[in-house]
Amino acid sequence: MRAVTDSATMLRRQVKHIWRYPSLILTFAGVPVVFLLLFVYVFGGTMGVGIGGDRAAYAGYLTPGIMITTIAGAAQGTAISVATDMAEGIIARFKTMAIARVSVLTGHVLGAMVQTFIAIAMVTVAAMLIGFRPSASALDWLGVVGVLAMFTFAITWLSVALALVSKNVTTASNLPMPLMILPFLGSGFVPTESMPAGLRWFAEHQPFTSVIETLRALLTGRPAGSSFVEAAVWSAVIALAGYLWARRLYNR
């Protein structure tokens, strides 16, 4: 119970930071929106034909990948936030206080999830403005939110661990950057069938692809099937590994 109340206190601290620095959310949403506009309006005509549709069809195909790109980009902000607290000695002071140790990191994770979801909402609105027309039911949308939440939770714990293992803020800002590449090396922007054999195998078996395919199915009103199971397993593995790694680094 104490861990819950302390985590809620740390969450309020993070939420105050979010409203104090709204430019961070604009940054997290801005880069994916630029990718969205670039791919839809520059490559969308050709890409749409490649998937058997038009520019609007490609906007629908692209949006799940852009959502996941937003999560990957926000992970960098989480790492910077944790590393900044470490560098300024705030976390060291929290360790001397009579609070549940895990609450400090949990507050960062939950605060980052709030920030990321606001950015995802902004990206989704932008996608709808340029032609994205989901056919998802209310239940499908609930599934979309759930999948986004579990994957954001996983990636955020991983980014917290990467921040704790970093020696300074600059290193912490760089370590999560490879996550931004994974949607491109998956099914986020083009079908995996169009890739060379070796790259295709990697694209079809890396965690981002199963999450993207799950979102794509739900947003079009189709059953997610095995991709949802894969997405759930990957999210659980990443979350558990990130949590255990972060907790070990925090308690040393």
C-alpha positions as CSV (number, residue, x, y, z in Angstrom):
1,M,0.0,0.0,0.0
2,R,2.8,2.4,0.8
3,A,4.4,1.7,-2.5
4,V,1.2,2.6,-4.3
5,T,0.7,5.9,-2.4
6,D,4.4,6.9,-2.9
7,S,4.2,6.0,-6.6
8,A,1.1,8.3,-6.9
9,T,3.1,11.1,-5.3
10,M,5.9,10.6,-7.7
11,L,3.5,10.5,-10.6
12,R,2.0,13.9,-9.5
13,R,5.6,15.2,-9.6
14,Q,6.1,14.0,-13.2
15,V,2.7,15.3,-14.3
16,K,3.6,18.8,-13.0
17,H,6.8,18.6,-15.1
18,I,4.7,17.7,-18.1
19,W,2.5,20.7,-17.8
20,R,5.5,22.9,-17.0
21,Y,7.3,21.9,-20.1
22,P,4.7,21.2,-22.8
23,S,7.3,21.6,-25.5
24,L,8.5,18.1,-24.8
25,I,5.2,16.6,-25.9
26,L,5.2,18.8,-29.0
27,T,8.7,17.4,-29.8
28,F,7.6,13.8,-29.2
29,A,4.6,14.3,-31.5
30,G,6.3,16.6,-34.0
31,V,8.9,14.1,-35.3
32,P,6.4,11.3,-36.0
33,V,4.0,13.8,-37.6
34,V,6.9,14.9,-39.9
35,F,7.5,11.3,-40.8
36,L,3.8,10.8,-41.4
37,L,3.5,13.8,-43.8
38,L,6.7,12.9,-45.6
39,F,5.8,9.3,-46.3
40,V,2.2,10.0,-47.2
41,Y,2.7,13.0,-49.4
42,V,6.1,12.2,-50.9
43,F,5.9,8.4,-51.1
44,G,2.2,7.7,-50.5
45,G,1.2,7.5,-54.2
46,T,3.7,4.9,-55.0
47,M,3.5,3.1,-51.7
48,G,-0.3,3.0,-51.9
49,V,-0.2,1.2,-55.3
50,G,2.3,-1.2,-53.8
51,I,-0.2,-2.3,-51.1
52,G,-3.1,-2.4,-53.6
53,G,-4.6,1.0,-52.8
54,D,-4.0,4.7,-53.0
55,R,-2.5,7.5,-50.9
56,A,-5.3,7.3,-48.4
57,A,-4.9,3.5,-48.1
58,Y,-1.2,4.0,-47.4
59,A,-2.0,6.6,-44.7
60,G,-4.0,3.9,-43.0
61,Y,-1.2,1.3,-43.4
62,L,1.4,3.8,-42.1
63,T,-0.4,5.1,-39.0
64,P,0.2,2.0,-36.7
65,G,3.9,2.3,-37.5
66,I,3.9,6.0,-36.7
67,M,2.2,5.3,-33.4
68,I,5.0,2.9,-32.4
69,T,7.6,5.4,-33.7
70,T,6.1,7.9,-31.2
71,I,6.6,5.4,-28.4
72,A,10.2,4.8,-29.4
73,G,10.9,8.6,-29.6
74,A,9.3,9.3,-26.2
75,A,11.6,6.7,-24.7
76,Q,14.5,9.0,-25.3
77,G,12.8,11.7,-23.3
78,T,12.2,9.3,-20.4
79,A,15.9,8.3,-20.4
80,I,16.9,12.0,-20.3
81,S,14.5,12.7,-17.5
82,V,15.8,9.9,-15.3
83,A,19.4,10.7,-16.1
84,T,18.9,14.4,-15.2
85,D,17.5,13.4,-11.8
86,M,20.5,11.2,-11.3
87,A,22.9,13.9,-12.3
88,E,21.3,16.6,-10.2
89,G,21.3,14.3,-7.1
90,I,17.5,14.2,-6.7
91,I,17.3,10.4,-6.8
92,A,20.2,10.2,-4.3
93,R,18.1,12.4,-1.9
94,F,15.0,10.3,-2.6
95,K,17.0,7.2,-1.5
96,T,17.5,8.8,1.9
97,M,13.8,9.5,2.5
98,A,11.3,7.1,4.1
99,I,9.6,6.2,0.8
100,A,9.3,3.0,-1.2
101,R,12.3,2.8,-3.4
102,V,10.4,1.5,-6.4
103,S,8.1,4.5,-6.3
104,V,10.7,6.8,-7.7
105,L,11.1,4.8,-10.9
106,T,7.5,3.9,-11.1
107,G,6.6,7.6,-11.0
108,H,8.9,8.2,-14.0
109,V,7.4,5.3,-15.9
110,L,3.8,6.3,-15.3
111,G,4.5,10.0,-16.0
112,A,6.2,9.0,-19.2
113,M,3.2,6.9,-20.2
114,V,0.9,9.9,-19.7
115,Q,3.2,12.0,-21.8
116,T,3.5,9.4,-24.6
117,F,-0.2,8.8,-24.8
118,I,-0.8,12.6,-25.3
119,A,1.7,12.5,-28.1
120,I,0.1,9.4,-29.7
121,A,-3.3,11.1,-29.5
122,M,-1.9,14.2,-31.4
123,V,-0.3,11.9,-34.0
124,T,-3.6,10.0,-34.5
125,V,-5.5,13.2,-35.0
126,A,-2.9,14.4,-37.6
127,A,-3.3,11.0,-39.4
128,M,-7.0,11.4,-39.5
129,L,-6.7,14.9,-40.9
130,I,-4.7,13.6,-43.9
131,G,-6.9,10.7,-44.7
132,F,-6.7,7.9,-42.1
133,R,-10.1,6.4,-41.7
134,P,-10.1,3.6,-39.1
135,S,-13.0,1.1,-39.2
136,A,-12.4,-0.1,-35.6
137,S,-15.3,-0.7,-33.3
138,A,-15.4,0.7,-29.7
139,L,-14.1,-2.7,-28.5
140,D,-11.3,-2.6,-31.1
141,W,-10.3,0.9,-30.0
142,L,-10.2,-0.4,-26.4
143,G,-7.8,-3.1,-27.7
144,V,-5.7,-0.5,-29.4
145,V,-5.3,1.5,-26.2
146,G,-4.5,-1.7,-24.3
147,V,-1.8,-2.8,-26.8
148,L,-0.3,0.7,-26.8
149,A,-0.3,0.8,-23.0
150,M,1.5,-2.5,-22.6
151,F,4.1,-1.8,-25.2
152,T,4.7,1.8,-23.9
153,F,5.0,0.3,-20.4
154,A,7.6,-2.1,-21.6
155,I,9.7,0.3,-23.6
156,T,9.6,2.9,-20.8
157,W,11.0,0.5,-18.3
158,L,13.8,-0.4,-20.8
159,S,14.5,3.3,-21.2
160,V,14.7,3.8,-17.5
161,A,17.3,1.0,-17.2
162,L,19.3,2.5,-20.1
163,A,19.3,5.9,-18.2
164,L,20.5,4.3,-15.0
165,V,23.3,2.5,-16.7
166,S,24.4,5.8,-18.4
167,K,27.2,7.9,-16.9
168,N,25.7,11.2,-18.0
169,V,22.7,12.8,-19.6
170,T,24.2,12.8,-23.1
171,T,24.8,9.1,-23.1
172,A,21.3,8.5,-21.8
173,S,19.8,10.5,-24.6
174,N,21.7,8.4,-27.2
175,L,21.2,4.9,-25.9
176,P,17.4,4.6,-26.8
177,M,17.9,6.0,-30.3
178,P,18.3,2.6,-32.0
179,L,14.7,2.0,-31.0
180,M,13.6,4.6,-33.5
181,I,15.1,2.4,-36.3
182,L,13.2,-0.7,-35.5
183,P,9.8,0.4,-36.9
184,F,11.6,1.0,-40.2
185,L,13.2,-2.5,-40.0
186,G,9.8,-4.0,-39.4
187,S,6.4,-3.7,-41.1
188,G,5.9,-0.1,-40.0
189,F,6.4,1.5,-43.3
190,V,6.4,-1.2,-45.9
191,P,5.3,-4.9,-46.0
192,T,7.9,-7.3,-44.9
193,E,7.3,-9.3,-48.1
194,S,9.1,-6.6,-50.1
195,M,12.3,-7.1,-48.1
196,P,15.4,-9.2,-48.9
197,A,15.3,-12.7,-47.3
198,G,17.6,-12.0,-44.3
199,L,16.1,-8.6,-43.5
200,R,12.6,-10.0,-43.9
201,W,13.3,-12.8,-41.4
202,F,14.5,-10.1,-38.9
203,A,11.6,-7.8,-39.6
204,E,9.0,-10.6,-39.1
205,H,10.5,-11.7,-35.7
206,Q,11.4,-8.5,-34.0
207,P,9.0,-7.2,-31.3
208,F,7.9,-4.0,-33.1
209,T,6.4,-5.8,-36.0
210,S,4.0,-7.9,-33.9
211,V,2.8,-4.8,-32.1
212,I,2.4,-2.9,-35.4
213,E,0.5,-5.8,-37.0
214,T,-1.8,-6.1,-34.0
215,L,-2.6,-2.4,-34.1
216,R,-3.1,-2.6,-37.9
217,A,-5.6,-5.4,-37.5
218,L,-7.5,-3.8,-34.7
219,L,-7.8,-0.4,-36.4
220,T,-9.2,-2.1,-39.5
221,G,-11.7,-4.2,-37.5
222,R,-10.0,-7.5,-38.1
223,P,-9.0,-10.1,-35.5
224,A,-5.4,-9.7,-34.3
225,G,-4.8,-13.4,-33.9
226,S,-1.3,-14.7,-33.3
227,S,0.2,-11.2,-33.6
228,F,-1.5,-10.1,-30.4
229,V,-0.1,-13.1,-28.6
230,E,3.4,-12.3,-29.9
231,A,3.0,-8.6,-29.0
232,A,1.9,-9.5,-25.4
233,V,4.8,-11.9,-24.9
234,W,7.3,-9.5,-26.3
235,S,5.9,-6.7,-24.1
236,A,6.0,-8.9,-21.0
237,V,9.6,-9.9,-21.7
238,I,10.8,-6.4,-22.3
239,A,9.0,-5.0,-19.3
240,L,10.2,-7.6,-17.0
241,A,13.8,-7.4,-18.2
242,G,13.7,-3.6,-18.1
243,Y,12.2,-3.6,-14.6
244,L,14.7,-6.1,-13.1
245,W,17.6,-4.3,-14.7
246,A,16.5,-0.9,-13.6
247,R,15.8,-2.1,-10.0
248,R,19.2,-3.7,-9.8
249,L,20.9,-0.6,-11.0
250,Y,18.9,1.6,-8.7
251,N,19.6,-0.4,-5.6
252,R,23.3,-0.8,-6.1
